[in-house]
Amino acid sequence: MHVPRVRLPRLLRPLILLALGVLAVPAWAAHGYALWGELRYPADFQHFAYVNPQAPKGGELRLVSNLRVSTFDKYNPFTQRGSAPAYLSNLMFDSLLASALDETGAAYGLLAQDVSLASDRLSVTFRLRPEARFHNGQPVLAADVKHSYDTLVGPHTSPAFKTILEDVAGADVIDDRTVRFRFKKFNRELPLTVGGLPVFSRAWGDEKDPKTGQRKGFDQVVMDIPIGSGPYKIGPVRFGKDITYVRDPKYWARDLPVRRGTANFDRITVKIYKDGTARLEALKAGEFDLMRFFSAGDWARRVNGKRFDTGELVKAEFTHKLPTGFQSYVLNTRRPPLDDIRVREALGLALDYEWMNRQMFYGGYQRVQGLFGNTDCAADGSPGPAELALLEPWRKQLPPAVFGPVYRAPRTDGSDSLRGNLRKAQALLREAGWTVRDGALRNAKGQAMVLEYLDSQETGARTVTPWSRNLEKLGVELKFRPVDFALYQQRLQTFNFEITSLAFGGTHNPGPEYADLFGSKAADTEDSGNMAGVKSPAVDALIGRMIGADTRPEFLAACHALERVITHSHYLVPQWSASTHRMVYNAWRLGRPEAMPPYAAGEDWAIDTWWSKP
């Protein structure tokens, strides 16, 4: 099953990076920044441990777009409307800091040669490398960094930027190559957040509107070729078919420690297919070199053929230490009856994951259990004293279960059964005022409970149907509504849905992005990440404590408390995750480092560090 990912998508994932501020005695001044004060790589490191520094340059990597859209209609990945090509933001835009794939909560200077945090921790200062250049040959200056920040928090970009940068007061140009970010209040992740912002040239979209004579608004910068400083530029494009990124042979950072052994392909071509079946058949035909699999059925039954028999195509699973994330059915609490926690819990009790994993997923997944699976942030057992101290002020507003054992998704094996779970669901629905009459579950007004599941693919019905059948036993009708991707995207942006599936990316170091996912302000902001419509002062307070924690124990206590509140409030019906990256690659065309770094996404690892065989 492949559902759209809300991972504060790739363009926000790098926003886990670094910074410092300048005063007489800075709180931190170094070649990188670590969330909790420890950097793995020293100042004189030559390259990351997981790369091949002698990797040959040249050749082509042929990829396939896994986006659920048949083509793209813009080159600007930061504006709200439209779809940009896959991988564009990572390949074309450098940031002040770059994170390593074998370390969490730390980043090292890329555009910035050093970073310093002020002693009062209310500002961080970056000194830019004098050799840093944009694709047009112009130097990357502090004014470009400020322009990028000001643009991203402006009116025409994703509201996620505004949310995660809410505690940033502004950016100041100190001199040509020194920029300072001021903070309204400090949290440890802010230097990483501003250090991870994509930086682009002030000249991008600088043309004036022929009617007004004024510079175009950023929302009008659509098909203008981006002017970034990353290792690749846009090359040949065939709309609806493919886009090729071409390596810049003069890439300014090619010999920096953070870039050595990376960006090895001369060309990266991303092919576009209209559906999963076409992608799979094209892979078997040798039309591209690498594909990551999200469908357990495809992986178990359909990844075979002549090229696999000869060894040209290799089927491999790479174990990682990434967070599980929380891929889930999202229940939109802005709409009744999903605003009732008893109804939401009852819906979750009707999902028989164990049956689905046996019969549909070939035992290939594990059930998602919370927000922070496979990280130290995951809660366990009952709340400890530090967690209780955070939760107690909100006791009257929180479900009583929050103060008991950690949430675990309902099971249907062992001593548990679907029959028993449905009985619990019936009791909850009855308590909420819903009873079965005339063959349907109805409220006191006689209205039947009819819910709509929104998807952008007909194939989504396969995994929803078993849940729907179980809900029928409760008298609930769940209608499957597939729509085209553009309408699907629009309805999500305006929260015009009742239930959908989304894959939320996890993190070892949750920060301001959780205000976008669960904060009250984001619940009323179109195109935010708060799809469930969570509006809870307790959640807002816990996110604030998590972001503002001064010590790691304080941080973990806030994470644990937040996870307890979200999971026991049943905003999400947890789905499933995989502990490996399932990938097929062309072993005759591609070389790779022996081991995958533990915190890499599969295709990111390949794009960054693999190479073309002669």
C-alpha positions as CSV (number, residue, x, y, z in Angstrom):
1,M,0.0,0.0,0.0
2,H,1.4,3.4,-1.0
3,V,-0.1,6.4,0.7
4,P,1.0,10.0,0.4
5,R,3.7,11.0,2.9
6,V,3.4,13.9,5.2
7,R,6.9,14.1,6.3
8,L,7.3,17.5,6.3
9,P,8.3,16.5,3.1
10,R,11.6,16.3,1.8
11,L,12.0,20.0,1.6
12,L,11.4,20.1,5.3
13,R,13.3,17.0,6.3
14,P,16.6,18.8,5.9
15,L,15.3,21.4,8.3
16,I,16.9,19.3,11.0
17,L,20.3,21.0,10.8
18,L,22.3,23.6,12.8
19,A,23.5,27.1,13.8
20,L,25.1,29.5,16.3
21,G,25.1,33.2,17.4
22,V,27.8,35.7,17.9
23,L,28.6,37.4,21.2
24,A,31.8,37.9,23.1
25,V,31.4,34.4,24.7
26,P,29.2,32.3,22.4
27,A,27.3,29.4,23.8
28,W,28.5,27.3,20.9
29,A,30.9,28.0,18.1
30,A,32.0,25.2,15.8
31,H,32.0,23.6,12.3
32,G,28.6,22.1,13.0
33,Y,25.9,22.0,15.6
34,A,24.5,19.2,17.7
35,L,21.2,19.2,19.4
36,W,22.6,17.9,22.6
37,G,26.2,19.0,22.3
38,E,27.9,16.0,20.7
39,L,29.2,16.0,17.1
40,R,30.4,12.6,15.7
41,Y,32.7,14.2,13.1
42,P,35.6,16.5,14.2
43,A,36.5,19.8,12.6
44,D,39.2,18.2,10.4
45,F,37.1,15.2,9.1
46,Q,37.6,14.4,5.4
47,H,34.3,12.7,4.5
48,F,31.4,10.9,6.0
49,A,32.1,7.4,7.0
50,Y,29.4,5.8,4.8
51,V,30.6,7.2,1.4
52,N,33.2,6.0,-1.0
53,P,35.4,9.1,-1.4
54,Q,36.9,7.6,-4.6
55,A,33.6,6.9,-6.2
56,P,33.8,7.5,-10.0
57,K,31.9,10.4,-11.5
58,G,29.8,9.9,-14.6
59,G,27.0,7.9,-16.1
60,E,23.3,8.1,-15.5
61,L,20.9,7.0,-12.7
62,R,17.4,6.3,-14.0
63,L,14.7,6.6,-11.4
64,V,11.0,6.5,-11.3
65,S,8.7,9.0,-9.7
66,N,6.7,7.5,-6.8
67,L,4.6,10.7,-6.6
68,R,0.9,10.0,-7.0
69,V,0.6,12.5,-9.8
70,S,1.2,11.7,-13.5
71,T,3.3,14.8,-14.2
72,F,4.4,18.2,-12.8
73,D,3.3,21.7,-13.5
74,K,5.9,23.9,-11.9
75,Y,9.6,24.1,-11.0
76,N,9.0,25.9,-7.7
77,P,8.7,23.4,-4.9
78,F,7.9,25.9,-2.2
79,T,4.6,27.5,-3.3
80,Q,1.3,26.0,-2.2
81,R,-0.4,25.2,-5.5
82,G,0.7,22.7,-8.1
83,S,3.2,19.8,-8.2
84,A,7.0,20.1,-8.6
85,P,9.1,17.3,-10.0
86,A,10.4,14.6,-7.7
87,Y,13.7,15.2,-6.0
88,L,14.1,18.8,-7.3
89,S,14.5,20.5,-3.9
90,N,17.2,18.2,-2.6
91,L,19.2,18.2,-5.8
92,M,19.1,21.9,-6.7
93,F,19.2,23.7,-3.4
94,D,22.0,23.8,-0.8
95,S,21.4,24.9,2.8
96,L,23.6,26.4,5.4
97,L,24.1,23.1,7.1
98,A,24.0,19.4,5.9
99,S,23.1,16.5,8.1
100,A,24.9,13.1,8.1
101,L,23.0,9.9,7.4
102,D,24.7,8.1,10.3
103,E,23.9,10.6,13.0
104,T,20.7,12.2,14.4
105,G,20.2,15.7,15.8
106,A,23.4,17.1,14.3
107,A,24.6,18.9,11.1
108,Y,27.7,20.3,9.5
109,G,28.6,23.4,7.6
110,L,27.8,23.4,3.9
111,L,27.1,26.9,2.7
112,A,28.2,28.0,6.1
113,Q,31.8,27.5,7.2
114,D,31.0,27.8,10.8
115,V,28.1,28.5,13.2
116,S,27.9,30.2,16.5
117,L,25.1,30.5,19.1
118,A,25.0,33.6,21.2
119,S,25.5,33.3,24.9
120,D,21.9,34.3,25.6
121,R,20.9,31.7,23.0
122,L,18.6,34.2,21.3
123,S,20.5,34.4,18.0
124,V,22.6,32.2,15.8
125,T,25.2,33.5,13.3
126,F,26.5,31.8,10.2
127,R,29.6,32.7,8.2
128,L,29.3,31.8,4.6
129,R,32.0,30.2,2.6
130,P,33.6,32.6,0.2
131,E,33.7,30.0,-2.6
132,A,29.9,29.3,-2.4
133,R,28.3,29.9,-5.8
134,F,24.9,29.8,-7.4
135,H,24.3,28.0,-10.7
136,N,24.6,31.4,-12.5
137,G,28.1,31.8,-11.1
138,Q,27.1,34.6,-8.6
139,P,28.4,34.2,-5.0
140,V,26.0,33.1,-2.3
141,L,25.7,36.1,0.0
142,A,24.0,36.8,3.3
143,A,21.4,38.8,1.5
144,D,20.4,35.7,-0.5
145,V,20.0,33.8,2.8
146,K,17.8,36.5,4.2
147,H,15.8,36.7,1.0
148,S,15.2,33.0,1.1
149,Y,14.0,33.1,4.7
150,D,11.8,36.1,4.1
151,T,10.3,34.5,1.1
152,L,9.6,31.2,2.8
153,V,7.7,32.8,5.7
154,G,5.8,35.0,3.2
155,P,2.3,34.7,2.0
156,H,2.7,32.4,-0.9
157,T,4.5,29.3,0.5
158,S,3.4,26.3,2.5
159,P,2.1,27.3,5.9
160,A,4.4,24.6,7.3
161,F,7.3,27.0,7.0
162,K,5.6,29.6,9.0
163,T,4.7,27.1,11.7
164,I,8.2,25.7,12.2
165,L,9.8,29.1,12.0
166,E,7.2,30.8,14.3
167,D,9.9,31.4,17.0
168,V,12.3,33.1,14.6
169,A,12.1,36.8,14.9
170,G,13.9,37.6,11.7
171,A,17.2,37.4,9.8
172,D,19.8,40.2,9.6
173,V,22.6,40.7,7.1
174,I,25.7,41.5,9.2
175,D,28.1,41.8,6.3
176,D,28.3,40.2,2.8
177,R,29.0,36.8,4.1
178,T,27.6,36.8,7.6
179,V,23.9,36.3,8.5
180,R,22.3,36.2,11.9
181,F,18.9,34.7,12.8
182,R,17.1,36.2,15.8
183,F,14.8,34.1,18.0
184,K,11.8,35.2,19.9
185,K,12.6,32.4,22.4
186,F,15.1,29.6,22.3
187,N,14.7,26.0,21.6
188,R,17.6,23.7,20.8
189,E,16.3,22.8,17.4
190,L,16.1,26.3,16.0
191,P,19.7,26.5,14.9
192,L,19.1,23.2,13.0
193,T,15.8,24.5,11.6
194,V,17.2,27.7,10.1
195,G,20.4,26.0,9.1
196,G,18.4,23.5,7.0
197,L,16.4,26.1,5.1
198,P,16.9,25.9,1.3
199,V,18.8,28.9,0.0
200,F,18.1,30.4,-3.4
201,S,19.3,33.4,-5.4
202,R,17.5,36.7,-5.2
203,A,17.7,36.7,-9.0
204,W,15.3,33.7,-9.2
205,G,12.0,35.1,-10.6
206,D,13.4,38.6,-10.8
207,E,11.6,39.4,-14.0
208,K,9.0,42.2,-13.7
209,D,5.3,41.8,-14.4
210,P,4.8,43.3,-17.9
211,K,1.4,44.8,-16.8
212,T,2.5,46.4,-13.4
213,G,6.2,46.8,-13.9
214,Q,6.7,45.3,-10.5
215,R,8.7,42.3,-9.5
216,K,6.6,39.1,-9.7
217,G,5.1,37.7,-6.5
218,F,6.7,34.4,-5.4
219,D,3.4,32.6,-6.3
220,Q,4.0,33.7,-9.9
221,V,7.5,32.1,-9.9
222,V,6.2,28.9,-11.4
223,M,8.2,27.7,-14.5
224,D,11.2,30.0,-13.9
225,I,14.3,27.7,-13.7
226,P,15.4,27.7,-10.1
227,I,18.7,29.4,-9.3
228,G,20.1,27.3,-6.4
229,S,23.6,26.2,-5.5
230,G,23.1,22.4,-5.3
231,P,25.0,19.8,-7.3
232,Y,22.4,19.5,-10.1
233,K,20.6,21.7,-12.6
234,I,17.5,21.0,-14.7
235,G,18.4,19.4,-18.0
236,P,16.2,17.9,-20.7
237,V,12.5,17.7,-19.9
238,R,9.7,15.8,-21.6
239,F,6.5,16.8,-19.8
240,G,4.4,13.9,-18.8
241,K,7.3,11.5,-19.4
242,D,10.5,12.4,-17.6
243,I,12.9,15.1,-16.3
244,T,16.7,14.9,-16.2
245,Y,18.9,16.6,-13.7
246,V,22.4,17.3,-14.9
247,R,25.4,17.4,-12.6
248,D,27.2,20.8,-12.5
249,P,30.8,19.9,-13.2
250,K,31.8,23.2,-11.6
251,Y,29.7,22.5,-8.4
252,W,31.4,24.7,-5.9
253,A,31.1,22.2,-2.9
254,R,32.3,19.0,-4.7
255,D,35.5,18.8,-2.5
256,L,34.0,19.7,0.8
257,P,34.0,17.0,3.5
258,V,30.2,17.0,3.6
259,R,30.0,16.4,-0.2
260,R,32.9,14.2,-0.9
261,G,31.8,10.9,-2.4
262,T,28.3,12.2,-3.2
263,A,26.6,13.5,-6.3
264,N,28.4,10.9,-8.5
265,F,26.0,10.6,-11.5
266,D,26.4,13.0,-14.4
267,R,22.7,12.7,-15.0
268,I,19.7,11.7,-12.9
269,T,16.6,11.0,-15.0
270,V,13.2,10.7,-13.2
271,K,10.7,8.8,-15.4
272,I,6.9,9.3,-14.9
273,Y,4.3,6.5,-15.2
274,K,0.6,6.9,-14.6
275,D,0.2,3.9,-12.2
276,G,2.0,1.3,-10.2
277,T,1.4,-1.5,-12.7
278,A,3.1,0.5,-15.5
279,R,6.0,1.3,-13.1
280,L,6.5,-2.3,-12.2
281,E,6.4,-3.5,-15.8
282,A,8.8,-0.8,-16.9
283,L,11.2,-1.9,-14.2
284,K,11.1,-5.5,-15.4
285,A,11.8,-4.2,-18.9
286,G,14.9,-2.4,-17.8
287,E,13.6,1.1,-18.4
288,F,15.1,2.4,-15.1
289,D,17.6,1.3,-12.5
290,L,16.1,1.6,-9.1
291,M,12.7,1.4,-7.5
292,R,11.6,1.3,-3.8
293,F,8.6,-0.8,-3.0
294,F,5.8,0.1,-0.7
295,S,3.4,-2.7,-1.7
296,A,3.9,-6.0,0.2
297,G,1.9,-7.8,-2.5
298,D,4.1,-6.6,-5.3
299,W,7.2,-7.4,-3.3
300,A,6.1,-10.9,-2.4
301,R,4.5,-12.0,-5.7
302,R,5.4,-9.8,-8.7
303,V,9.0,-8.8,-8.4
304,N,10.4,-11.5,-10.7
305,G,11.3,-12.2,-14.3
306,K,14.2,-12.7,-16.7
307,R,16.4,-9.8,-15.5
308,F,16.1,-11.1,-11.9
309,D,17.1,-14.6,-13.1
310,T,20.3,-13.3,-14.8
311,G,21.3,-11.1,-11.8
312,E,20.9,-7.9,-13.7
313,L,18.1,-6.8,-11.3
314,V,18.7,-7.5,-7.6
315,K,15.9,-7.6,-5.0
316,A,17.3,-6.4,-1.7
317,E,16.1,-5.4,1.8
318,F,18.2,-2.9,3.7
319,T,17.6,-2.7,7.5
320,H,17.5,0.8,8.9
321,K,17.1,2.6,12.3
322,L,14.7,5.2,11.0
323,P,11.6,6.0,13.1
324,T,8.5,4.1,12.2
325,G,6.6,7.2,11.6
326,F,2.8,7.0,12.1
327,Q,1.1,6.0,8.8
328,S,-2.5,6.2,9.8
329,Y,-6.1,6.6,8.8
330,V,-6.8,10.2,9.7
331,L,-10.1,11.1,11.3
332,N,-11.1,14.7,10.6
333,T,-12.5,15.8,14.0
334,R,-13.8,19.1,12.4
335,R,-16.8,17.0,11.3
336,P,-19.4,15.1,13.3
337,P,-19.6,12.4,14.4
338,L,-15.7,12.2,14.3
339,D,-15.6,15.0,16.9
340,D,-16.7,12.4,19.5
341,I,-13.7,10.5,20.9
342,R,-16.0,7.5,21.6
343,V,-16.9,7.2,18.0
344,R,-13.2,7.5,16.9
345,E,-12.2,4.8,19.3
346,A,-15.0,2.5,18.1
347,L,-13.9,2.9,14.5
348,G,-10.3,1.9,15.4
349,L,-11.6,-1.2,17.2
350,A,-13.1,-2.5,13.9
351,L,-9.8,-2.6,12.1
352,D,-8.4,-6.2,12.1
353,Y,-4.7,-5.6,11.4
354,E,-3.6,-9.1,12.2
355,W,-5.9,-10.6,9.6
356,M,-4.8,-8.0,7.0
357,N,-1.1,-8.7,7.7
358,R,-1.6,-12.4,7.2
359,Q,-3.9,-12.4,4.3
360,M,-2.9,-9.3,2.4
361,F,0.6,-8.2,3.4
362,Y,2.4,-11.5,3.6
363,G,3.5,-10.8,7.1
364,G,5.7,-7.9,5.8
365,Y,4.7,-5.2,8.2
366,Q,4.5,-4.3,11.9
367,R,1.7,-2.3,13.4
368,V,2.3,1.3,14.2
369,Q,1.9,2.0,17.9
370,G,2.5,5.7,18.5
371,L,4.0,8.8,17.1
372,F,7.6,8.0,17.9
373,G,8.2,4.3,17.3
374,N,11.8,3.1,17.1
375,T,13.1,6.2,18.9
376,D,13.9,7.2,22.5
377,C,10.8,9.4,22.3
378,A,8.4,6.5,22.4
379,A,6.5,6.2,25.6
380,D,6.4,3.0,27.6
381,G,4.4,1.7,30.5
382,S,2.6,4.2,32.7
383,P,3.6,7.8,33.0
384,G,6.6,8.5,35.3
385,P,6.8,11.5,37.7
386,A,8.3,13.9,35.0
387,E,5.5,13.0,32.6
388,L,2.8,13.3,35.3
389,A,4.1,16.8,36.2
390,L,3.4,17.8,32.6
391,L,0.0,16.1,32.3
392,E,-1.5,16.8,35.6
393,P,-2.5,20.5,35.0
394,W,-4.6,19.2,32.0
395,R,-6.2,16.2,33.7
396,K,-9.8,17.5,33.4
397,Q,-9.3,18.1,29.6
398,L,-7.7,14.8,28.8
399,P,-9.0,11.2,28.4
400,P,-8.5,9.3,31.7
401,A,-6.6,6.6,29.7
402,V,-3.7,9.1,29.3
403,F,-2.8,8.6,32.9
404,G,-2.7,4.8,32.6
405,P,-0.6,2.4,30.5
406,V,0.7,3.5,27.1
407,Y,-1.7,3.1,24.2
408,R,-1.5,-0.1,22.2
409,A,-3.5,-0.7,19.1
410,P,-6.2,-3.3,19.4
411,R,-5.3,-6.9,18.5
412,T,-7.3,-9.8,17.2
413,D,-4.9,-12.6,18.0
414,G,-4.0,-14.5,21.2
415,S,-6.6,-13.8,24.0
416,D,-8.1,-10.9,21.9
417,S,-10.5,-11.3,19.0
418,L,-12.3,-9.2,16.5
419,R,-15.6,-10.3,18.0
420,G,-14.5,-8.9,21.4
421,N,-13.3,-5.7,19.9
422,L,-16.6,-5.1,18.1
423,R,-18.5,-5.6,21.3
424,K,-16.4,-2.9,22.9
425,A,-17.0,-0.7,19.9
426,Q,-20.8,-1.3,20.2
427,A,-20.7,-0.2,23.9
428,L,-18.8,3.0,23.0
429,L,-21.2,3.9,20.2
430,R,-24.2,3.2,22.5
431,E,-22.6,5.5,25.1
432,A,-22.2,8.2,22.4
433,G,-25.9,8.0,21.5
434,W,-25.7,5.6,18.5
435,T,-27.9,2.5,18.2
436,V,-28.8,0.1,15.4
437,R,-32.3,0.7,14.0
438,D,-33.7,-0.3,10.7
439,G,-30.5,-2.0,9.7
440,A,-28.2,1.0,10.3
441,L,-26.4,2.7,13.1
442,R,-28.4,5.9,13.9
443,N,-28.3,8.8,16.4
444,A,-31.2,10.2,18.4
445,K,-32.4,12.2,15.3
446,G,-32.5,9.0,13.2
447,Q,-29.5,10.0,11.1
448,A,-27.5,7.0,9.9
449,M,-23.7,7.0,10.4
450,V,-22.4,7.2,6.9
451,L,-18.7,8.1,6.5
452,E,-16.6,8.8,3.4
453,Y,-13.1,7.5,2.8
454,L,-11.2,9.8,0.4
455,D,-8.4,8.4,-1.8
456,S,-6.7,9.4,-5.1
457,Q,-6.4,5.8,-6.4
458,E,-9.0,3.1,-7.1
459,T,-6.5,0.6,-5.7
460,G,-6.9,2.0,-2.2
461,A,-10.1,0.1,-2.0
462,R,-8.2,-3.1,-1.5
463,T,-7.0,-2.2,2.0
464,V,-10.1,-0.2,3.0
465,T,-12.6,-3.0,2.2
466,P,-11.8,-5.3,5.1
467,W,-12.2,-2.4,7.5
468,S,-15.4,-1.4,5.8
469,R,-16.8,-4.9,6.1
470,N,-16.2,-4.9,9.9
471,L,-17.8,-1.5,10.3
472,E,-20.9,-2.9,8.5
473,K,-21.3,-5.3,11.5
474,L,-21.6,-2.2,13.7
475,G,-24.1,-0.6,11.3
476,V,-21.6,1.9,10.0
477,E,-21.4,2.6,6.3
478,L,-18.0,3.5,5.0
479,K,-18.1,4.7,1.4
480,F,-14.9,4.6,-0.7
481,R,-14.5,7.8,-2.7
482,P,-11.7,7.9,-5.3
483,V,-11.0,11.2,-7.0
484,D,-8.3,12.5,-9.3
485,F,-5.1,13.6,-7.7
486,A,-5.6,17.3,-8.2
487,L,-9.0,17.3,-6.5
488,Y,-7.7,15.0,-3.8
489,Q,-4.9,17.4,-3.1
490,Q,-7.3,20.4,-3.1
491,R,-9.7,18.6,-0.7
492,L,-6.9,17.8,1.7
493,Q,-5.6,21.4,1.6
494,T,-9.0,22.7,2.6
495,F,-9.8,19.8,5.0
496,N,-12.7,18.8,2.9
497,F,-12.8,15.1,3.9
498,E,-13.8,12.8,6.7
499,I,-11.3,9.9,6.6
500,T,-8.2,9.4,4.5
501,S,-4.8,7.7,4.7
502,L,-1.5,9.6,5.2
503,A,2.0,8.5,5.9
504,F,3.5,10.8,8.5
505,G,7.3,10.6,8.6
506,G,8.9,10.1,12.0
507,T,11.9,11.7,13.6
508,H,14.4,11.0,16.4
509,N,14.2,14.7,17.3
510,P,10.7,16.1,17.1
511,G,10.4,19.8,17.1
512,P,8.4,22.7,15.7
513,E,7.0,20.7,12.9
514,Y,4.7,19.0,15.4
515,A,2.9,22.3,15.9
516,D,2.0,22.1,12.3
517,L,0.8,18.5,12.7
518,F,-1.1,18.9,15.9
519,G,-1.2,22.6,17.0
520,S,-4.4,24.5,17.5
521,K,-3.3,27.4,15.2
522,A,-2.6,24.9,12.3
523,A,-6.0,23.4,12.7
524,D,-7.6,26.6,11.3
525,T,-4.9,27.2,8.7
526,E,-5.6,25.7,5.2
527,D,-2.8,23.5,3.7
528,S,-1.3,22.9,7.2
529,G,-0.3,19.4,8.3
530,N,-3.0,19.3,11.0
531,M,-5.3,17.0,9.0
532,A,-7.1,15.7,12.0
533,G,-8.1,19.1,13.2
534,V,-6.5,18.7,16.7
535,K,-7.3,21.7,18.9
536,S,-6.1,21.1,22.4
537,P,-4.5,23.5,24.8
538,A,-2.8,20.5,26.5
539,V,-1.3,19.4,23.1
540,D,-0.1,23.0,22.4
541,A,1.5,23.2,25.9
542,L,3.2,19.8,25.5
543,I,4.6,20.7,22.1
544,G,5.9,23.9,23.6
545,R,7.6,22.0,26.4
546,M,9.1,19.6,23.9
547,I,10.5,22.3,21.7
548,G,11.8,24.4,24.6
549,A,13.3,21.6,26.7
550,D,16.8,22.6,28.1
551,T,17.9,19.0,28.9
552,R,17.4,15.7,27.2
553,P,15.4,14.2,30.1
554,E,13.0,17.2,29.9
555,F,12.7,16.7,26.2
556,L,11.9,13.0,26.5
557,A,9.3,13.5,29.2
558,A,7.5,16.0,26.9
559,C,7.7,13.6,23.9
560,H,6.3,10.8,26.0
561,A,3.5,12.9,27.4
562,L,2.6,14.2,23.9
563,E,2.5,10.7,22.5
564,R,0.2,9.5,25.3
565,V,-2.3,12.4,24.7
566,I,-2.4,12.0,20.9
567,T,-2.8,8.2,20.9
568,H,-5.4,8.0,23.6
569,S,-7.4,10.7,21.9
570,H,-7.9,8.4,18.9
571,Y,-7.3,11.1,16.2
572,L,-5.5,8.5,14.1
573,V,-6.2,4.8,13.4
574,P,-2.7,3.4,13.2
575,Q,-1.7,1.4,10.2
576,W,1.6,-0.3,9.5
577,S,5.3,0.2,8.9
578,A,8.3,-1.7,7.6
579,S,11.7,-2.1,9.3
580,T,13.6,-2.3,6.0
581,H,13.8,-0.5,2.7
582,R,12.7,-2.8,0.0
583,M,14.5,-1.9,-3.2
584,V,15.2,-3.4,-6.6
585,Y,18.3,-2.1,-8.4
586,N,20.3,-2.8,-11.5
587,A,23.5,-4.4,-10.3
588,W,25.0,-4.3,-13.8
589,R,24.7,-0.5,-14.0
590,L,25.1,0.7,-10.4
591,G,27.8,0.5,-7.8
592,R,27.1,1.2,-4.1
593,P,28.9,1.4,-0.7
594,E,28.8,-1.8,1.2
595,A,26.6,-0.7,4.0
596,M,23.6,1.6,4.1
597,P,23.9,4.3,6.8
598,P,21.3,3.7,9.5
599,Y,19.2,6.9,9.1
600,A,19.0,7.0,5.3
601,A,15.9,6.6,3.2
602,G,16.6,4.1,0.5
603,E,16.3,6.2,-2.6
604,D,18.1,9.1,-0.9
605,W,21.0,6.9,-0.1
606,A,21.2,5.8,-3.7
607,I,20.9,9.3,-5.2
608,D,23.5,10.7,-2.8
609,T,26.2,8.0,-2.6
610,W,25.9,5.3,-5.4
611,W,27.7,5.5,-8.7
612,S,27.6,4.4,-12.2
613,K,29.6,1.3,-13.3
614,P,31.6,1.6,-16.5
